[in-house]
Amino acid sequence: MKYIKRHADKIELIVEVIFLVVLFLLGFFLDYKYAASLSWKYYLFMTFLALILLLPVYLKSQRKQELWLFIGFNLSLFALYFITLSPVKPFTQFYLDIKHGMTIQEVQTRFNQRFPKDGRFPQPESQLLDESHGVLENIDPKAKGFLALPDQLLNYILDPNDGRYNAELVNVYFKDGKVVGMEYLPD
């Protein structure tokens, strides 16, 4: 018991570091699987969890080590924004790049920027469908938040050959060649 009392500060610091490493690994996994680092809510949630642990200890002891741990944790977490761990992140970025009123060519240009032909990840498969394929007849534009009833659909599948990504889809809906709606369907 005397040992624990004598080294309480060191033990506390070790526990904090272990907690932050586990929290960072959780953040790493979420970014790998869901491209979570593209959302500000992700950073807010992870920062809140780190504060739950570090703030009470800091208020009690006033040690600067907790501040450095907190800053280091947040900087390493923020670095994940700039690192592409899986094809999900550029696919999500592609979806976020699409805006109402864009043409098919503009959407394809954004697609090619995120997935170059000889890039790190294989290009997702895409196909342009119109009313004759029957895929647009049961769409309620108000339910999906579309600007108008679409007459064309550009469908992207992240990687049909990889079971991890074969159901990750981006659908872009067009009316008269302009984007009127889009949806992201995660795997």
N, C-alpha and C positions, 0 to 999 in steps of 0.2 A: 504494500500500500504506500509505503514511503517513496518507493521508486516512481509510482504513478504521480504522486503529488509533486515530486521534484522535477519530473519531465512532462508535466501536463501541457505546457506550451508546445513542446515538440510533438507530442502525440496529437494534440489538437490540429497542428499544422499538417501533419501527415494525413489525418482523416480528411481535412479540407482538400488537400491535393488529390487524394484518391477520389473523393466525391466529384471534383471538377474534371478529372480525367474520365470518369464514367459518364458524366454529363456531356463532355465533348464527344465521346464515342457515340452516345445517343444522337447528338447533333450531326455527327458524321454519317451515321446510318440513315437518318431522316433526309439528309441532303442527297445521299447516294440513291435512295429508293424513290423519293418524292420531289427532289429538287427544292427542298424546303427553304434553302438559303435565298431564294428569289422573293420570299415574302417577309415583310417587316414584322408580321405576327410571330414568326419563328424566332427572330432576335429578341423580341419583347418577352416571349415565353421563356427562352433559355436564360436571359438576363434576370428575370424574376426568380427562376429556380436557383441561380447562383447567389442572388441577394438573400434568399431565404436562409441559406447556410452562412454566408459570410458577414452579413450585417449585424446579427446579434453578437458574434464573436468580436467584431470590430468595435461595436459600441461598448462592450465590456472591457476590452483590453486596450483599445486605441493603438493597436500595432499597425504599422504601415504595410506589413506583409500581406494582410488581407486586401488592402487596396491594390497592391501589385498583382496579387493572384486574380482579383476581379478584372483588372485592366488586361492582364495577359490572357485570361480566359476569353474575354470579349473580342480581343484582337485576333486570337486564333480562330474563333468562331466566325468572325467577319471575313477572314481569309478564305473560308469555304465558298464565299460568293464568287471568287475569282478562279476557283478550281473546278474543272468539269470532271466529275467522278464517273458519270454514266451518261448514256445518250438521252436520258430523261430530261436533263437540264436544258440542252439546246432545243429539244422538242418543245418543252414548256416555254422557253424564250421565243421560239418561233410563233407559238400560239399567242403569246402576249404582244408580239409585233403586229399582228393582224388588226386592222382598224376598219370600221364601217366605211364604205365608199371606195375601198381599194379595188383595183382591177385584178383579174386573174394573173396577168403578167407581173404586177407588183407583189402579189402573194408568192408567186414562184421565185421572184428575185429574193425575197426575204428567206424563203425556204433554202435556196442555194447558198445564201450567206451563212446560215446556221449549219447546213449540211453540205459542204463542198464535195464534189465528185470523188476526189482522192483524199478525203478527210479522215480523221481518226475513227469516226463511226460510220457504218454504212448508211447510205441515204435511205430514208423511209420510202416505202412504196406509196404511190399515189395513183388515183384514177379520178377522172372527171366524168360524172354521171349527170344525166339530164332527166327530164320528165318521162322520156320513153322507157327508162329503166324501172319505173314504178317506185323508186325509193323516196320520192318527194310527195306522193299523193296523200299520205296520212299525217302530214306535218301541220300542226296548229301554230301559226307564226306568233300569236300572242302568248302562248304558253312558253315558248322558247325565247321570247324577247326579241324577235326579228323585226326589222324595219318594214319588211314586205314579204309576201309569199314568194319563196325562192323558186327559180326555174332550173338551177344547176347546183350541183354539189361536188366539191373537190374534197376527196377523202384521203387522208394520210394515215398509214399504219406504221408505227415506229420500226418494228422489225418482226415480220411474220415468221421468220425462221428461228427466232429465239423465244422460248417459252416465257421468259421474264417480261418481254415487251410485245408479245404478239397481239395483245388486246388493247394496247395504248393507242388511242385514236385522236385525231383532230379532224373535225368536219367543218368545212367552210362553205357557207351557203351564199349563192349569188342570185341576183335578179338583174337581168339585162347586162351581165358582165361585171357588176359591182357587188361588193360584199354587203350582205344585209344581215348576216348573222354567222356566228361560229360557236362551236362547242368543243370542249376538251373532255374526253372520256378516258380516265386513267385505267390502267390494267388492274 
